[in-house]
Amino acid sequence: MDPCAVLIGGADVLSALKERASDLDGELLAFTDADALIALEVITKRRPKVVALERVFAATPRGTALVNRIKADPTLDHAEIRVISHDSDYTRVLPRAAAAAATTSDAAPGNAAPGASAAPPAPALDQRGTRRAPRYRIRGQVEILVDGNVATLVDLSSVGAQVVSPTILKPNQRVRMALTDDLGNVRFNAAVAWASFEIPPNSGPRYRAGLAFVDADAPAVDAFCIRHRQAAGS
């Protein structure tokens, strides 16, 4: 297969990025940030020597998810992941072990010059915060409805839940929820407390989100949880 390099950035800066990346070996395959999933498909098939991301896109959740997806694929271990700028000589090669942490700092002002040591990653954000009620891991694959779309329930309490959804979920978004099984149907409103975009290996893109319940019937939610929660120690 002929050698190639993949370039991803905003549509308005793609031409300038191509000029900046003209020194890359092999065929240059350029994609807008809106076509990141198409770019990922090409990356997994063509296995480029270099994947270059425009620095603003690299710092977004979609950019970080793309970097993490490349890192997770052992067939792409050879691929060098670069972050570049369309309007300066800024170029940064992301260390494979710290690529995800490095992307989050690239859009901030006062970035270190090329070659400077990367700052240690910040402690992981506690996305769930302090619990107001015990939360339980859900057993197996339990599907629920979030705004009429199917999502998978990860964990549940009487006041909130974590879900995985193929449909976009954004912080502060208000949603309608339905927990349904053979013994009941619990409907209520909720708000998205946090959300992150993921591209897992061997799977399509998805959103992982924490939901805070607004007007749920706590006893009914607890009963649903008891029926589906994972047994202690399993």
Backbone torsions as a table, in degrees:
resi	resn	phi	psi	omega
1	MET	NA	135.2	-177.5
2	ASP	-64.2	142.0	178.5
3	PRO	-66.3	149.1	-179.8
4	CYS	-152.4	167.8	172.8
5	ALA	-132.8	147.3	-179.4
6	VAL	-113.1	134.9	-178.7
7	LEU	-123.5	132.7	-178.0
8	ILE	-134.6	130.0	178.5
9	GLY	-169.5	178.1	179.6
10	GLY	-62.8	147.3	-177.5
11	ALA	-59.5	-32.9	-176.3
12	ASP	-76.2	-13.2	-178.7
13	VAL	-121.0	5.7	-173.2
14	LEU	-64.2	-39.3	179.5
15	SER	-61.4	-44.2	178.6
16	ALA	-65.3	-36.6	178.4
17	LEU	-64.9	-37.9	178.7
18	LYS	-60.9	-40.7	177.6
19	GLU	-64.4	-40.9	179.6
20	ARG	-66.1	-29.1	-176.1
21	ALA	-99.9	14.1	-175.6
22	SER	-66.3	-15.9	-178.8
23	ASP	-86.8	-4.2	179.8
24	LEU	-70.2	141.7	-178.5
25	ASP	-73.6	147.3	173.9
26	GLY	80.6	-170.5	-179.0
27	GLU	-69.7	134.0	178.9
28	LEU	-96.9	118.6	-179.5
29	LEU	-108.7	112.5	-173.7
30	ALA	-107.1	139.0	179.7
31	PHE	-136.6	145.9	172.6
32	THR	-75.6	161.6	179.1
33	ASP	-64.1	-23.6	176.6
34	ALA	-70.0	-19.7	-179.5
35	ASP	-105.9	29.8	-176.0
36	ALA	-60.8	-35.0	-179.8
37	LEU	-70.4	-35.6	174.6
38	ILE	-65.5	-41.9	177.5
39	ALA	-59.1	-41.9	179.5
40	LEU	-61.9	-40.3	178.2
41	GLU	-61.8	-42.7	178.1
42	VAL	-65.4	-40.5	-179.9
43	ILE	-60.3	-44.5	-177.8
44	THR	-69.8	-27.3	-179.7
45	LYS	-87.0	-44.0	-175.1
46	ARG	-88.8	-21.7	178.7
47	ARG	51.9	67.0	-176.5
48	PRO	-67.6	158.6	176.0
49	LYS	-74.5	-32.2	-177.2
50	VAL	-133.8	136.0	168.5
51	VAL	-117.8	115.1	-177.3
52	ALA	-109.9	125.9	179.5
53	LEU	-113.8	135.3	174.1
54	GLU	-63.3	140.5	-166.1
55	ARG	-63.2	-33.8	178.5
56	VAL	-68.5	-44.7	177.5
57	PHE	-63.5	-38.0	-178.8
58	ALA	-61.4	-26.9	-177.9
59	ALA	-88.3	-4.0	179.5
60	THR	-84.1	163.1	176.4
61	PRO	-57.8	-37.1	179.3
62	ARG	-68.2	-39.5	177.9
63	GLY	-64.9	-44.3	178.4
64	THR	-62.7	-41.2	178.5
65	ALA	-63.2	-38.5	179.3
66	LEU	-65.4	-44.1	178.0
67	VAL	-60.4	-45.4	179.8
68	ASN	-63.0	-36.6	178.9
69	ARG	-66.5	-40.4	177.8
70	ILE	-64.6	-43.1	179.6
71	LYS	-61.8	-33.2	-175.2
72	ALA	-78.2	-12.1	-176.8
73	ASP	-94.9	110.5	-177.9
74	PRO	-63.4	-22.3	178.6
75	THR	-74.8	-8.1	179.7
76	LEU	-111.2	18.8	-179.3
77	ASP	-59.9	-27.8	-177.6
78	HIS	-77.9	-17.4	-172.0
79	ALA	-73.6	126.7	175.4
80	GLU	-84.3	128.9	-178.9
81	ILE	-102.4	117.8	-178.9
82	ARG	-115.1	149.1	169.2
83	VAL	-115.2	125.7	-177.0
84	ILE	-130.3	163.0	177.7
85	SER	-111.4	147.1	-179.6
86	HIS	-82.9	-15.8	-173.1
87	ASP	-125.3	18.0	176.1
88	SER	-156.1	179.8	179.5
89	ASP	-87.0	9.2	-177.7
90	TYR	-59.2	125.1	173.7
91	THR	-143.4	133.9	178.9
92	ARG	-138.0	127.8	175.0
93	VAL	-92.4	122.9	-176.7
94	LEU	-81.9	125.2	173.4
95	PRO	-59.9	138.7	-175.5
96	ARG	-61.3	-38.2	-175.8
97	ALA	-75.4	-17.4	-175.5
98	ALA	-127.9	20.8	-173.8
99	ALA	-61.1	-42.5	-176.8
100	ALA	-65.5	-40.9	-179.6
101	ALA	-67.5	-35.2	-175.7
102	ALA	-69.0	-34.7	-176.0
103	THR	-65.3	-29.6	-173.8
104	THR	-69.7	-15.7	-178.1
105	SER	-100.4	-6.1	-170.2
106	ASP	-74.8	-18.4	179.8
107	ALA	-92.3	-7.0	-176.7
108	ALA	-80.3	148.4	177.5
109	PRO	-67.4	156.7	176.8
110	GLY	73.5	33.2	178.5
111	ASN	-65.7	152.2	178.8
112	ALA	-67.3	153.5	178.4
113	ALA	-68.5	158.9	178.2
114	PRO	-54.3	136.3	179.1
115	GLY	92.8	-13.6	179.5
116	ALA	-71.0	153.6	-179.1
117	SER	-68.8	139.6	178.0
118	ALA	-73.6	143.0	177.3
119	ALA	-70.2	149.3	178.3
120	PRO	-61.4	143.0	-177.9
121	PRO	-63.0	145.1	178.1
122	ALA	-71.8	154.3	176.7
123	PRO	-56.6	145.5	-178.6
124	ALA	-61.4	140.5	179.1
125	LEU	-70.9	131.5	173.6
126	ASP	-77.9	94.7	-173.4
127	GLN	-71.1	-21.0	-173.6
128	ARG	-92.3	-25.3	179.0
129	GLY	72.1	-168.5	-178.7
130	THR	-75.0	130.7	-178.4
131	ARG	-72.5	134.8	171.6
132	ARG	-95.3	-11.7	179.2
133	ALA	-155.9	152.5	179.0
134	PRO	-59.4	136.8	178.6
135	ARG	-115.6	139.8	-173.4
136	TYR	-121.8	139.8	174.2
137	ARG	-66.7	140.5	-177.7
138	ILE	-93.3	140.2	-177.3
139	ARG	-82.8	130.8	174.3
140	GLY	69.5	-154.2	-176.8
141	GLN	-106.8	93.9	-179.8
142	VAL	-102.5	117.9	-178.8
143	GLU	-97.9	137.9	177.2
144	ILE	-129.1	178.5	177.4
145	LEU	-112.9	131.5	174.1
146	VAL	-123.7	111.2	-174.0
147	ASP	54.7	37.1	177.6
148	GLY	81.8	-1.8	179.7
149	ASN	-105.5	143.0	-178.4
150	VAL	-71.4	132.6	174.5
151	ALA	-135.6	158.8	178.9
152	THR	-100.3	131.5	-178.6
153	LEU	-84.4	124.1	-178.7
154	VAL	-96.2	-51.9	174.6
155	ASP	-146.8	165.7	-169.6
156	LEU	-152.7	141.8	168.5
157	SER	-136.0	-178.4	179.7
158	SER	-72.9	-12.8	-176.4
159	VAL	-121.4	-2.3	-178.3
160	GLY	-172.3	175.0	-178.2
161	ALA	-158.1	159.6	168.4
162	GLN	-112.9	133.4	-178.3
163	VAL	-132.0	161.1	171.3
164	VAL	-121.6	127.4	-172.8
165	SER	-135.6	137.0	172.5
166	PRO	-74.8	-12.7	179.8
167	THR	-95.5	140.6	-175.5
168	ILE	-58.9	135.6	174.4
169	LEU	-130.8	134.5	-176.1
170	LYS	-124.3	146.5	177.0
171	PRO	-54.7	140.3	180.0
172	ASN	75.7	-0.9	176.9
173	GLN	-69.0	134.7	174.3
174	ARG	-90.2	134.2	-176.7
175	VAL	-135.8	158.8	172.6
176	ARG	-101.5	136.6	-177.3
177	MET	-121.5	150.2	175.5
178	ALA	-140.4	120.1	174.2
179	LEU	-103.6	113.7	-171.9
180	THR	-129.7	132.2	168.9
181	ASP	-147.1	-169.7	-175.5
182	ASP	-66.6	-17.6	-175.0
183	LEU	-107.8	-0.8	-179.1
184	GLY	177.3	168.1	179.7
185	ASN	-140.9	109.2	-176.9
186	VAL	-108.7	118.9	-179.0
187	ARG	-118.9	140.4	-179.0
188	PHE	-167.8	175.7	177.6
189	ASN	-102.9	154.5	179.8
190	ALA	-148.7	167.9	176.5
191	ALA	-125.6	141.8	178.1
192	VAL	-77.6	114.8	-178.7
193	ALA	-82.7	-37.6	176.8
194	TRP	-154.5	158.5	179.7
195	ALA	-154.4	146.4	175.9
196	SER	-139.3	147.6	-179.4
197	PHE	-95.6	135.5	-178.0
198	GLU	-131.8	148.7	169.9
199	ILE	-128.3	84.9	-177.3
200	PRO	-70.2	153.4	173.3
201	PRO	-59.6	142.6	176.3
202	ASN	59.7	28.7	179.4
203	SER	-153.2	163.5	177.5
204	GLY	-81.1	171.5	178.0
205	PRO	-64.3	152.4	-178.5
206	ARG	-156.7	167.3	177.6
207	TYR	-117.5	130.1	173.4
208	ARG	-103.5	130.1	-173.1
209	ALA	-143.3	150.6	171.7
210	GLY	-104.5	130.7	-175.6
211	LEU	-115.3	133.4	175.3
212	ALA	-104.1	123.5	-176.3
213	PHE	-74.8	140.9	-177.3
214	VAL	-98.4	-49.9	-173.9
215	ASP	-137.9	35.4	-177.8
216	ALA	-73.2	147.8	173.4
217	ASP	-79.5	101.9	-172.6
218	ALA	-55.5	-47.5	179.2
219	PRO	-59.8	-38.0	179.9
220	ALA	-68.3	-40.1	177.7
221	VAL	-65.4	-42.6	178.4
222	ASP	-60.0	-40.5	179.3
223	ALA	-64.5	-41.6	177.1
224	PHE	-62.3	-42.3	-179.7
225	CYS	-62.0	-44.3	179.8
226	ILE	-59.7	-37.6	-179.0
227	ARG	-70.3	-25.7	-169.9
228	HIS	-122.2	-3.6	-176.1
229	ARG	-74.2	154.9	179.7
230	GLN	-72.6	139.1	-179.6
231	ALA	-65.2	144.6	179.2
232	ALA	-58.9	133.5	177.8
233	GLY	84.6	-3.0	-179.5
234	SER	-93.2	NA	NA
